Amino acid sequence: MNIFSQHKLRDFAQRHPNCKSGLARWRNLISAGSFGSLNELRETFPHADLVKKPVVPQPGQRRPRLKDEIRFTIFNIGGNKARLITTIRYDSQVVTIHEVLTHAEYDAWAKTR
């Protein structure tokens, strides 16, 4: 799979060196893999979770339809030291990193549904 926004991994690892090896392991496994679905992904990452969040329009944009949502795939990193928030396009084999967060930061992020 191709990974976009890898700089977020490096930035987080600089701030949290104890997560560096876990982030590198995730990057290596994702880069080497080819996954067609969440179920296939879970064969390599059994604790990957799907989280749906509503689309929040920017000022001046149309209101989203009720069904408009983003489907994030969440990975636990380094024995649950961090959470990696991604979107995955299985059809084009693209992973986009949205955020890498500590557990406390993730809890706050998860509450903004």
C-alpha positions in Angstrom: 0.0 0.0 0.0 1.1 3.6 -0.6 1.2 5.8 2.5 0.4 9.6 2.3 1.4 12.1 5.0 4.2 10.0 6.5 5.7 13.2 7.9 3.1 12.9 10.7 4.8 9.6 11.8 8.2 11.3 12.0 6.8 14.3 13.8 5.0 12.2 16.4 8.1 9.9 16.9 10.2 13.0 17.6 7.8 14.1 20.3 7.3 10.6 21.6 10.5 8.5 21.1 9.0 5.5 22.9 6.7 5.1 19.9 9.3 5.2 17.2 9.8 1.5 16.7 6.0 0.8 16.8 5.4 3.4 14.1 8.3 2.0 12.0 6.9 -1.5 12.3 3.4 -0.3 11.2 4.8 1.6 8.2 6.8 -1.5 7.1 3.9 -3.8 7.4 1.5 -1.5 5.6 4.0 -0.7 2.8 4.6 -4.4 2.2 0.9 -5.4 2.4 -1.9 -5.4 -0.1 -5.3 -5.4 1.6 -8.7 -5.6 -0.1 -10.9 -5.0 3.0 -10.9 -4.4 6.7 -11.2 -8.1 7.3 -8.0 -8.7 5.3 -6.3 -5.9 7.1 -7.2 -7.4 10.5 -5.3 -10.6 9.5 -2.1 -8.4 10.0 -3.5 -5.8 12.4 -6.1 -7.7 14.5 -6.9 -4.7 16.6 -7.6 -2.2 13.8 -10.9 -0.5 14.3 -13.3 1.3 12.0 -14.7 4.6 13.4 -17.3 6.6 11.5 -17.4 10.4 12.1 -19.8 12.9 10.4 -18.5 15.3 7.9 -18.2 18.8 9.3 -18.5 21.4 6.6 -16.2 24.4 6.5 -17.7 27.9 6.6 -19.3 28.6 3.3 -19.7 24.9 2.3 -23.0 23.1 1.8 -24.5 21.3 4.7 -23.6 17.6 4.5 -26.3 15.0 3.9 -27.2 13.0 6.9 -25.3 10.0 5.6 -22.1 12.0 4.9 -19.4 10.5 7.1 -15.7 9.7 7.1 -14.6 6.2 7.8 -11.4 6.2 9.8 -9.3 3.1 10.4 -7.6 3.3 13.8 -4.5 1.4 14.7 -3.0 0.8 18.2 0.7 1.5 18.1 3.5 0.1 20.2 1.4 -1.8 22.7 -1.3 0.8 22.9 1.2 3.7 23.4 -0.5 5.7 20.6 -3.4 5.7 18.2 -2.8 6.2 14.4 -5.9 7.6 12.6 -6.0 6.8 8.9 -8.4 6.5 6.0 -7.8 3.6 3.6 -8.8 3.3 -0.1 -8.7 -0.4 -0.6 -9.5 0.0 -4.3 -6.4 2.1 -5.0 -4.2 0.7 -2.1 -3.8 4.1 -0.5 -3.5 4.9 3.2 -3.7 8.5 4.3 -2.5 9.4 7.8 -4.7 11.9 9.4 -3.3 12.1 12.9 -1.1 10.2 15.4 -2.3 10.8 18.9 -1.6 9.8 22.5 -4.4 8.0 24.3 -5.5 11.2 26.0 -5.6 13.1 22.7 -7.4 10.2 21.0 -10.1 10.2 23.8 -10.7 13.9 23.1 -10.8 13.3 19.3 -13.2 10.4 19.7 -15.7 12.5 21.7 -16.1 15.0 18.9 -18.5 12.9 16.9 
